[in-house]
């Protein structure tokens, strides 16, 4: 199963988790909402800097700011 590498599996698990939380929203809407927001924010925010067109530029800017 070469097509099912670790990143694809990770995104599938995150997607299933968000779907399950959305289904639980009737019972605990605030908790479900915040868990979904947290999950999607972590997925978007903790990606490698080589992902995306502009992510490496942001990385270089923040490194330059950090280094002075």
Secondary structure by P-SEA (a helix, b strand, c coil): cccccaaaaaaaaaaaaaaaaaaaccccaaaaaaaaaaaaaaaaccccccccccaaaaaaaaaaaaac
